[in-house]
Amino acid sequence: MWRPFGLLVLIGSLLTVKVSLGAESAEVNLDYVAQRALERAKTPFHSPRADLPKVLRQDNLDYDKYREIRFRRDHALWAADKLPFRVEFFHPGYLYQEPVHVHEFTLTHTQPIRFVQDFFDYGKLNIANQIPVNTGYAGFRILNALNKPGQMDELGAFLGASYFRLLGKDQRYGESARGLALDCGEGDRPEEFPIFTDWWLGKPHGDDNELRLYAILDSVSCVGAYEMVIRPGESTLASIEAVLYFRTTNTVAAVDKNRKPAKTIGLAPLTSMFWFGKNTERKFDDYRTEVHDSDGLLVKMGNGEVFWRPLDNPTQMRHQVFNAPNIRGFGLMQRERNFAAYQDLFNLYNQVPSVWVEPHGSWGEGDLHLVELSTSYEGLDNIVAFWDPKNKPAPLQPFRFGYTLHFTSETDMKLSENKVVSTRIGPDAQFGARQFVIDFDGPKFDAIPEDKPPQAIANCSAGAAIVDCFVLRNTYQGTWRVILKMKPKAGSHEAIDLRCTLQQGTNVVGETWTYQWSPP
């Protein structure tokens, strides 16, 4: 997978670092990183913010000054060796107050990649020789010939807390993945944001088609070790194995005496943006008809059921929990791929990836969480999805899990062929109800004769009633359309859960549509 160091060229001809300078003889693997994570978990959390030089703090380095700083692309890691992957570094400071320490490794050695000011063009800023070499970076981006041979395009970026984004071929940045989410969406406590503090980047061979990374994730409550193997392609895949160690109560209290044990441990968290779409009842003053990085949550349950939950932008936070033992997969998806739905030449929402989580093995008992925050503009990520294990790990005991992330437009794979393709909502004057218009499409739906329509099986939670539900063929779009009318009880302010499936006889055809509707 990786060649020996020999001479490690960090910035082309400008700086060559020999193995003997700071190199350590070691086999870097998940056990190597996990041992360091365990040792750190035995001590209180130390925030990297405390190590940031004053010159880089936000009161000294504001937005305009930070924009002056540019990475010199000819100094990218592995550029001089003409390897299939390159790495560029983000400068610490301004919003990025938590420096990250980066190492390179081969089969036999590892060594730190020190902070070097010559890697950056500072424009008009005069801060030369004011940043120590042990400062670290804000993060890094990965380049690869993703779209065209010989052309190095951005494959992914790791920047801020434990957030990262990857791209498949011809995709644009949209939603993000995270290493871990602790107490996300809980009303009785603040969310805890773990951060990636240390990275090991595996130096590839000239013919490698994947890149191997290791990381330490740290927070007040826990420390984690992560292995990530990234394989670029039509859909880019990231295979992840992780080990978590939670700190003891006393160790946590040494930093934050008010921090309670984690109520939810969000594995494989995804973060996205939904402002408005086809199902939006709150209208916004905008020339576009849809604005979102994801339009629905797709879930494959352990019992084989597949359901689709359209996303919404509620007036206040909603936190919906689905019991999901042995979950087979989940993802925040962008199903609408037609540019005409967005009409945005600057933000190509039709080209952002869906992100699908595929667990390795059985994750056991647990719940899938969907958190929807209210937003009034597209600059805020307001959607989070994650899986929470029922049995929480004991302090300092290893908690292992693995999964693969698919950053996909579904051009080379189909996660669900017989599916919900749209949801629209509006009033129904006849019953004084809310009307849900749901279109289903796919090969199995196409095979249903028009004179033998499927049956819609619909229900809703207490606080409302289904007053009408019927199915007809939408010949204009080649779909089967369900028109479901739900009437909430007078004066009720409870959120209403709805479900609908299409059946032929006793056989369910395609996905289950589920939705949570909140009274205005």
C-alpha positions in Angstrom: 0.0 0.0 0.0 2.8 2.5 0.9 6.4 2.9 -0.1 9.2 3.3 2.4 10.2 6.9 3.3 13.6 7.2 1.6 13.5 11.0 1.4 10.2 12.6 2.3 9.6 15.6 0.1 7.2 17.9 1.7 7.3 21.0 -0.4 9.0 20.1 -3.7 12.5 21.4 -4.0 12.1 23.9 -1.2 12.2 21.6 1.8 13.3 18.0 2.0 13.1 16.2 5.4 15.1 13.1 6.0 13.7 10.1 7.9 16.1 10.7 10.8 14.6 14.0 11.6 11.6 13.3 13.8 10.8 9.9 12.3 9.6 7.0 14.5 10.0 3.3 13.6 6.4 2.1 13.8 3.6 0.1 12.1 0.7 2.6 12.1 -2.6 0.7 12.2 -5.8 1.0 14.2 -4.3 -0.7 17.2 -1.4 1.8 17.2 -3.8 4.7 17.2 -6.3 3.1 19.7 -3.5 2.6 22.2 -2.8 6.3 22.1 -6.5 7.1 22.4 -6.8 4.9 25.5 -3.9 6.6 27.2 -5.4 9.9 26.5 -8.8 8.8 27.8 -7.3 8.2 31.2 -6.5 12.0 31.5 -8.8 15.0 31.4 -9.5 16.6 28.0 -7.1 19.3 26.9 -8.6 21.7 24.4 -6.3 22.5 21.4 -7.6 26.0 21.6 -5.3 26.7 24.5 -2.3 26.0 22.2 -3.3 28.4 19.4 -0.8 31.4 19.1 -2.3 34.8 19.9 -1.6 36.1 16.4 -4.1 33.5 15.0 -7.0 34.1 17.5 -10.1 35.6 16.1 -9.6 39.0 17.7 -6.3 39.3 15.8 -7.1 37.4 12.6 -10.6 38.4 11.4 -12.5 37.2 8.3 -10.8 39.7 5.9 -7.3 38.9 7.2 -7.9 35.2 7.1 -8.9 35.5 3.4 -5.5 36.8 2.6 -3.9 33.5 3.4 -3.6 31.0 0.5 -1.9 27.5 0.5 0.8 27.3 -2.2 -0.5 24.4 -4.3 3.0 23.5 -5.6 3.9 22.6 -2.0 1.2 20.0 -1.6 2.2 16.8 0.1 3.3 14.1 -2.4 3.1 16.6 -5.3 6.8 16.2 -6.1 6.5 12.4 -6.2 3.6 12.6 -8.7 1.5 10.2 -6.6 -2.3 9.6 -7.2 -3.2 11.6 -4.1 -2.1 15.0 -2.8 -2.8 16.8 0.4 -3.1 20.5 0.9 -3.4 22.1 4.4 -5.7 24.7 5.8 -4.2 27.5 7.9 -5.2 27.6 11.5 -6.9 30.7 13.0 -10.0 32.9 12.7 -12.9 30.4 13.1 -10.5 27.4 13.1 -9.3 27.7 16.7 -8.4 24.0 17.3 -5.1 23.1 15.6 -4.8 19.6 14.2 -1.5 17.7 14.3 -0.7 15.7 11.1 1.7 12.9 10.5 2.8 10.9 7.5 3.4 7.2 7.6 4.6 4.3 5.5 4.8 0.5 6.2 7.6 1.0 8.7 7.8 4.6 9.9 5.8 7.7 10.8 6.9 11.3 11.3 5.2 14.6 12.0 4.4 17.1 9.3 5.3 20.3 11.1 3.6 23.6 10.5 5.7 25.6 7.8 4.8 29.2 7.0 6.5 28.8 3.6 3.6 26.6 2.6 1.3 29.7 2.6 1.1 33.0 0.7 0.1 35.6 3.3 -0.7 38.4 0.9 -0.5 41.7 2.7 -0.4 40.2 6.2 2.8 40.7 8.1 3.0 37.7 10.5 6.2 36.1 9.4 8.1 34.0 12.0 5.2 34.4 14.5 3.8 30.9 14.3 5.7 28.0 16.0 6.4 24.8 14.0 4.4 22.8 16.6 1.2 24.7 16.0 -0.5 22.3 13.7 -3.0 23.0 10.9 -6.7 23.7 10.8 -7.3 20.6 8.6 -6.5 19.4 5.1 -8.0 18.7 1.7 -7.3 15.7 -0.5 -6.7 16.0 -4.3 -7.1 13.2 -6.9 -7.7 12.7 -10.6 -11.3 12.2 -9.8 -13.0 13.6 -12.9 -10.3 13.6 -15.6 -7.0 11.7 -16.0 -4.1 14.0 -15.2 -6.3 16.7 -13.6 -6.0 16.9 -9.8 -9.5 17.8 -8.4 -10.7 18.1 -4.9 -11.8 14.8 -3.5 -12.5 15.8 0.1 -11.9 18.1 3.0 -11.5 17.6 6.7 -12.0 20.9 8.5 -13.7 21.9 11.8 -14.5 19.6 14.8 -15.0 16.1 13.3 -16.7 17.2 10.1 -15.6 16.0 6.7 -16.9 15.9 3.1 -16.1 13.8 0.2 -17.0 13.9 -3.5 -17.7 11.4 -6.2 -17.2 12.0 -9.9 -18.8 15.3 -11.1 -20.3 16.1 -7.7 -20.4 19.4 -5.8 -20.1 19.8 -2.0 -23.3 19.4 -0.1 -23.9 17.5 3.2 -21.2 16.5 5.6 -20.3 13.5 7.7 -19.0 13.6 11.2 -16.9 11.3 13.3 -19.2 11.3 16.3 -22.2 13.2 17.7 -22.8 13.4 21.4 -26.2 14.5 22.8 -27.3 16.0 19.5 -30.9 17.4 19.7 -31.3 16.8 23.4 -33.4 19.6 25.1 -32.0 19.1 28.6 -28.3 19.5 27.8 -25.9 21.1 25.3 -24.5 19.1 22.5 -20.9 18.0 22.8 -18.8 18.3 19.7 -15.8 15.9 19.5 -12.9 17.0 17.4 -10.3 15.3 15.3 -7.0 16.4 16.9 -4.4 14.1 15.3 -4.1 12.6 11.8 -1.8 10.0 10.2 -1.8 10.1 6.4 -0.6 6.9 4.6 1.8 7.6 1.7 0.4 5.8 -1.3 2.2 4.0 -4.1 2.0 5.4 -7.6 -0.6 2.9 -8.7 -2.8 3.0 -5.6 -6.5 3.7 -6.0 -7.3 4.3 -2.3 -5.9 6.4 0.5 -5.6 5.2 4.1 -5.9 7.6 7.1 -6.0 7.3 10.8 -7.2 9.8 13.4 -7.7 10.5 17.1 -11.0 12.1 18.0 -11.2 13.8 21.4 -13.8 15.5 23.6 -14.6 16.1 27.2 -16.4 12.8 27.4 -14.5 10.4 25.2 -11.6 9.7 22.9 -11.8 7.7 19.7 -9.4 6.0 17.2 -10.5 6.0 13.6 -9.3 4.2 10.5 -10.6 5.5 7.2 -9.9 4.0 3.7 -11.1 6.3 0.9 -11.7 4.9 -2.6 -12.6 7.6 -5.2 -14.9 6.8 -8.0 -18.3 7.5 -9.6 -19.5 7.0 -6.0 -16.7 7.7 -3.5 -16.5 5.3 -0.6 -15.0 5.7 2.8 -14.7 2.5 4.8 -14.4 3.4 8.5 -13.4 1.3 11.6 -13.5 3.0 15.0 -12.8 2.3 18.7 -14.2 4.7 21.4 -13.1 5.0 25.0 -15.3 7.0 27.3 -13.7 8.9 30.2 -14.5 8.2 33.8 -16.9 10.5 35.7 -14.1 12.0 37.7 -12.0 12.7 34.6 -14.9 14.4 32.9 -15.7 16.5 36.0 -12.1 17.8 36.1 -12.9 19.7 32.9 -16.7 20.2 33.1 -18.4 19.4 36.4 -21.9 19.9 34.9 -21.4 17.4 32.0 -23.8 14.5 32.4 -23.0 11.0 30.9 -24.0 10.9 27.3 -27.6 10.4 26.7 -27.2 9.7 23.0 -24.0 8.4 21.2 -24.5 9.3 17.6 -22.7 6.8 15.4 -22.0 7.7 11.7 -23.7 11.2 12.0 -24.7 13.0 8.9 -25.4 16.8 8.7 -27.2 18.5 5.9 -29.4 21.5 4.9 -33.1 21.6 4.0 -34.6 25.1 3.6 -37.6 24.4 1.4 -38.8 21.9 -1.2 -41.9 20.3 -2.7 -43.5 19.5 0.7 -42.8 22.9 2.3 -45.9 24.5 3.7 -44.0 27.6 5.0 -43.3 29.7 1.9 -40.2 31.8 1.6 -39.6 34.8 -0.6 -37.1 33.3 -3.1 -36.9 32.9 -6.9 -36.1 29.2 -6.6 -38.7 26.5 -6.0 -36.4 24.2 -4.0 -33.3 24.8 -1.9 -31.7 21.8 -0.1 -28.7 19.6 0.0 -30.9 16.6 1.0 -34.6 16.1 0.6 -35.2 12.9 2.5 -34.1 10.2 5.0 -33.8 6.7 3.5 -33.7 3.8 6.0 -33.3 0.0 5.5 -34.5 -1.6 8.7 -33.2 -4.9 10.1 -36.6 -6.6 9.3 -36.2 -5.7 5.6 -38.6 -2.7 5.6 -37.4 0.3 3.6 -38.9 3.7 4.4 -38.6 7.2 3.1 -39.0 10.2 5.4 -39.2 13.6 3.5 -37.2 16.3 5.3 -38.9 19.5 6.6 -37.9 22.9 7.9 -40.0 23.1 11.0 -40.9 26.3 13.0 -39.1 24.8 16.0 -36.7 21.9 16.6 -38.1 18.4 16.1 -36.3 15.3 17.2 -37.8 12.1 15.9 -36.6 8.6 17.0 -37.1 5.4 15.2 -36.5 2.0 16.9 -34.0 0.4 14.5 -32.3 -2.8 15.8 -29.7 -4.3 13.5 -30.2 -1.5 11.0 -29.0 -2.3 7.5 -28.4 1.3 6.3 -29.5 4.9 6.4 -28.7 8.1 4.6 -29.7 11.7 3.9 -30.5 11.6 0.2 -30.8 14.1 -2.6 -33.4 12.5 -4.9 -34.3 15.5 -6.9 -31.7 15.6 -9.7 -33.4 17.9 -12.2 -31.8 21.4 -12.5 -35.3 22.8 -13.3 -36.4 22.1 -9.7 -33.7 24.5 -8.4 -32.9 27.0 -11.1 -29.7 28.0 -9.3 -26.6 28.6 -11.4 -24.4 29.3 -8.4 -25.3 26.5 -6.0 -25.8 23.3 -8.1 -28.0 21.4 -5.7 -28.8 18.9 -8.4 -25.1 17.7 -8.3 -24.6 17.4 -4.5 -24.1 13.8 -3.3 -26.4 11.7 -1.2 -24.6 10.1 1.7 -25.5 6.5 2.6 -24.3 4.7 5.8 -23.8 0.9 5.5 -23.0 -0.7 8.8 -20.3 -3.4 9.0 -21.9 -6.5 10.6 -24.8 -6.1 13.1 -24.9 -3.0 15.3 -27.4 -4.7 17.6 -30.2 -2.8 19.5 -30.5 0.9 19.0 -32.4 3.8 17.6 -32.1 6.0 14.5 -32.5 9.7 15.3 -33.5 12.5 12.9 -33.1 16.1 14.2 -34.6 19.0 12.2 -33.8 22.6 13.2 -35.6 25.7 11.9 -33.8 27.8 9.5 -34.6 30.9 7.5 -31.8 30.7 5.0 -29.6 28.2 3.2 -26.3 28.9 5.0 -27.2 26.8 8.1 -26.9 23.0 8.2 -30.2 22.2 10.1 -30.6 18.5 9.6 -28.8 15.7 11.5 -29.2 11.9 11.3 -27.4 9.3 13.4 -27.7 5.9 15.0 -27.6 5.5 18.8 -26.7 2.2 20.5 -29.0 1.0 23.3 -26.2 -0.4 25.4 -23.8 2.4 26.3 -20.1 1.5 26.8 -18.6 1.5 30.2 -15.7 4.0 31.0 -12.4 3.0 29.4 -13.8 -0.1 27.8 -13.4 -0.3 24.0 -16.5 0.2 22.0 -15.9 -0.9 18.4 -18.0 -0.3 15.3 -17.5 0.0 11.6 -19.4 1.3 8.5 -18.9 2.4 4.9 -20.0 5.8 3.7 -21.2 6.1 0.1 -21.0 9.7 -1.4 -23.2 8.9 -4.3 -25.5 10.3 -7.0 -26.8 6.8 -7.6 -25.5 6.8 -11.2 -23.5 3.6 -10.5 -25.7 2.1 -7.8 -29.3 1.9 -6.8 -30.1 2.1 -3.1 -33.8 1.8 -3.6 -35.5 1.3 -7.0 -39.2 1.2 -6.1 -39.5 4.5 -4.2 -41.2 7.7 -3.2 -40.2 10.4 -5.7 -42.2 13.4 -4.4 -44.4 14.6 -1.5 -46.6 17.7 -1.8 -48.8 19.1 0.9 -51.8 21.5 0.9 -55.3 22.1 2.2 -58.4 20.1 1.4 -61.5 22.2 1.5 -64.0 19.3 1.4 -62.9 17.8 4.7 -61.1 20.7 6.3 -58.0 18.5 6.3 -54.4 18.5 5.1 -53.8 16.8 1.8 -50.7 14.8 1.2 -50.0 14.0 -2.5 -47.3 11.2 -2.8 -45.9 9.8 -6.0 -44.3 6.3 -6.2 -42.2 5.1 -9.1 -39.9 2.2 -10.0 -39.9 -1.1 -12.0 -42.4 -2.9 -9.7 -44.8 0.1 -9.9 -44.5 0.2 -13.7 -45.5 -3.4 -13.9 -48.8 -2.8 -12.2 -51.7 -2.7 -14.7 -53.6 0.6 -14.8 -56.9 -1.1 -14.4 -55.7 -2.9 -11.2 -54.3 -0.1 -9.1 -52.5 -1.0 -5.8 -54.1 -0.4 -2.5 -52.9 2.4 -0.2 -52.6 1.4 3.5 -52.3 4.5 5.6 -52.5 5.4 9.2 -51.6 8.2 11.6 -50.9 8.7 15.3 -53.4 9.8 17.9 -54.5 13.4 17.6 -55.7 13.1 14.0 -57.6 10.8 11.6 -57.3 9.7 8.0 -60.5 10.9 6.4 -59.8 9.8 2.8 -57.1 7.9 0.9 -57.1 6.7 -2.7 -54.7 5.8 -5.5 -54.6 6.8 -9.2 -52.2 6.6 -12.1 -50.3 9.8 -12.8 -50.0 9.3 -16.6 -48.1 12.6 -17.0 -45.1 11.3 -15.0 -45.6 7.5 -15.2 -46.1 7.2 -11.4 -48.7 5.9 -9.0 -50.1 8.8 -6.9 -51.6 8.5 -3.4 -53.8 11.3 -2.2 -54.1 11.0 1.6 -56.2 13.4 3.6 -55.6 13.8 7.3 -57.7 15.8 9.7 -56.1 16.8 13.0 -58.3 17.1 16.1 -59.6 20.6 16.9 -57.2 22.4 19.1 -54.5 19.8 19.0 -50.9 21.0 18.8 -49.2 17.6 18.8 -47.0 16.5 15.9 -48.7 13.8 13.9 -46.9 10.7 12.5 -48.2 9.3 9.3 -47.4 6.2 7.3 -48.4 4.9 3.9 -47.6 1.8 1.8 -48.8 0.6 -1.5 -49.8 -3.1 -1.6 -50.9 -5.6 -4.2 -52.9 -8.1 -2.2 -50.8 -8.7 0.9 -47.5 -7.8 -0.7 -46.0 -4.4 0.0 -44.7 -2.7 -3.2 -41.6 -0.5 -2.7 -40.9 1.9 0.2 -43.0 2.9 3.1 -43.7 6.6 3.1 -43.5 8.1 6.6 -43.9 11.7 7.7 -44.2 13.9 10.8 -46.6 16.8 10.3 -46.7 19.6 12.9 -49.7 22.0 13.2 -48.9 25.6 12.4 
